[in-house]
């Protein structure tokens, strides 16, 4: 890996101790805003404030361990990048559902299920892209933000046992305005920590307005300064009806982890060409294990923190030592019960304002992901109908409430229902998508220009990415160059190219001997000293340029299948 | 391949000789490049730069030529470097794990400066 010029400390570098600690503190500040997700879930489950305090401490401990798990490389686990963990909006809507249906044991049990599922999906991620294309990932991100925002507003505006007061409204507005103002007009550290500063201002204002519950305040006072979180109260239950919402959240988290680790790869490698699926798979496995650990310990699902990686890119400090600092700080914070109790006692007006601030970015991130794709009629209908379906769930909740009980987790959540509609329509619209074209290359008339034009023209017709088309063109030209002469006995070489939006498959068939495709590069000496060495290099290059390669003999012909992910 | 075209032009900058390549390099024209490089070393050339800026693509045959040239340069106590290895061509070097096998400069000017 070649370190890009704007990165001062790359992943393997060791920054001075002060730089490491300061960056660690900054990142902890940035990540802490997401503590609002578990806090609101615990509130929905009517958890006593003392228990919420203990759970918040457990949450910080889980974040610390998860950050270490991601940045260390322990066998097949961990990307090895500076990629801290955070609580995520992805698990917020299903965790709220679980909290309502079965309390905290259901939240923890289903979180454990989601973590195990994410770990199992890690090696299959690349193949999931056809089921979960980019625009549906965008829709899921949007709906996560949307449904989290609606859920937050329901907590504030539609709780029949505690109607919204004018004082609460004022505190919520003050909190949100502080965050927005600092984010829009603030600079440097103030801008970066705008959410935490907003929460602090809102907390103080709520105190003056008498909105901090006396019982909660007593819990803060009673909490010791130093102590270890306890796990005795944690229990787990499972419900098959919640499998779908948690599975969707888990796939969303896995795709986000994949995206964040790809950002880390690009940030650390000036020669970056395409995602390295090995470190990405290790990273997604670590992400799944962290969520499973969260379920076991008594916390909400975690995910890689994209804003933290973005901040590392902006500051040029991407060393994994900073991740160790973040992990250590979170573990240390979990040992201060008074801090956890203070977090647990945040008034709902302040917590909901912080939630609305955070989900604004989630919603826009989802829209940006959708906008990155060229939206044809199929995608437009898939997304449009999914949005309408999801919106209808929130506008007409009575319809979903009358559905059979087993279906309520699917039809009763705008996030789940919209995703389900999109997944079904996406699969339906894939019928008839595959296009196939053929080219015959005669041994006595090989024209590279013709092969280039063939791929360029059809690639443009299909809307295929130019970099993938270029790799496929190289594959064909390299194979022909290697087999012409000794290996290709004569007659036409058939090129069959099939494209279906997620896959470009190129099959080459010729009368002759099969080329060898070694996994290891031949040595420079081998390449220099013989034609065979050069031919082995050709086979090696073909294996490297395709995402998958298969060679076989059929009807006396040598056949090479080159697969390119799209 | 039948119709692959490779243009090789020679430019001098002080003590450095630059071979500017344009077009495609594959097994049909690799010998042409090998012969040209070999001739220069035989003639006593001590600083040789091959400029890939105008190369459209190359196959593994080109790598063989370059590795042989590196060997020839060592034997002749000459300096051999590449420049203009950009975009798709750079990806092919990376794919072949050969970025470290050669001295590669960002531009022709850089190469001339370094070999001066």
Boltz contact constraints between the chains, C-beta under 6 A:
constraints:
  - contact:
      token1: [A, 271]
      token2: [B, 94]
      max_distance: 6.0
  - contact:
      token1: [A, 273]
      token2: [B, 91]
      max_distance: 6.0
  - contact:
      token1: [A, 445]
      token2: [B, 2]
      max_distance: 6.0
  - contact:
      token1: [A, 446]
      token2: [B, 1]
      max_distance: 6.0
  - contact:
      token1: [A, 446]
      token2: [B, 2]
      max_distance: 6.0
  - contact:
      token1: [A, 447]
      token2: [B, 3]
      max_distance: 6.0
  - contact:
      token1: [A, 448]
      token2: [B, 1]
      max_distance: 6.0
  - contact:
      token1: [A, 448]
      token2: [B, 4]
      max_distance: 6.0
  - contact:
      token1: [A, 448]
      token2: [B, 24]
      max_distance: 6.0
  - contact:
      token1: [A, 470]
      token2: [B, 88]
      max_distance: 6.0
  - contact:
      token1: [A, 478]
      token2: [B, 59]
      max_distance: 6.0
  - contact:
      token1: [A, 481]
      token2: [B, 26]
      max_distance: 6.0
  - contact:
      token1: [A, 481]
      token2: [B, 27]
      max_distance: 6.0
  - contact:
      token1: [A, 481]
      token2: [B, 59]
      max_distance: 6.0
  - contact:
      token1: [A, 521]
      token2: [B, 97]
      max_distance: 6.0
  - contact:
      token1: [A, 524]
      token2: [B, 67]
      max_distance: 6.0
  - contact:
      token1: [A, 527]
      token2: [B, 64]
      max_distance: 6.0
  - contact:
      token1: [A, 527]
      token2: [B, 67]
      max_distance: 6.0
  - contact:
      token1: [A, 528]
      token2: [B, 67]
      max_distance: 6.0
  - contact:
      token1: [A, 528]
      token2: [B, 68]
      max_distance: 6.0
  - contact:
      token1: [A, 534]
      token2: [B, 60]
      max_distance: 6.0
  - contact:
      token1: [A, 534]
      token2: [B, 64]
      max_distance: 6.0
  - contact:
      token1: [A, 537]
      token2: [B, 60]
      max_distance: 6.0
  - contact:
      token1: [A, 538]
      token2: [B, 60]
      max_distance: 6.0
  - contact:
      token1: [A, 541]
      token2: [B, 60]
      max_distance: 6.0
  - contact:
      token1: [A, 541]
      token2: [B, 96]
      max_distance: 6.0
  - contact:
      token1: [A, 544]
      token2: [B, 95]
      max_distance: 6.0
  - contact:
      token1: [A, 545]
      token2: [B, 95]
      max_distance: 6.0
